Amino acid sequence: MSEIDSSTMQHASQKARPSRDRLSGAITKADIARAICARTLGVSRKNATSLIDAIIEEIALALARDQSLRLHNFGSFSVRVKGERPGRNPRNGAAVTVNARRVMIFRASPKLKAAVANGFRA
């Protein structure tokens, strides 16, 4: 896993007011698009954003079709069906039935887990 350089996340000519995500330390899609532009010659920010959108759409489509998805050195996505079960309303303690639903599961790869644990240090 390559080291993430935070200097590529900020563009020098950017004068826009920081978003709520930027203040909380979250990286946005725009930040990722700027980083791709900084690392890859000939890729515009518009093309990078389109690429990110296409990747997210393909992941969502695969999961909607109940297909699992594995990204080497990143992790795997899958869909699990959770059955109907009894539950309780936390406000008044009344018994309720929690409907069956499909949920997405993400499992990080060992390499991603190690990178996070080590703070992406070399």
Secondary structure, 3 states (H helix, E strand, C coil): CCCCCHHHHCCCCCCCCCCHHHHHCCCCHHHHHHHHHHHCCCCCHHHHHHHHHHHHHHHHHHHHCCCCEEECCCEEEEEEEECCEEEECCCCCCEEEECCEEEEEEEECHHHHHHHHCCCCC
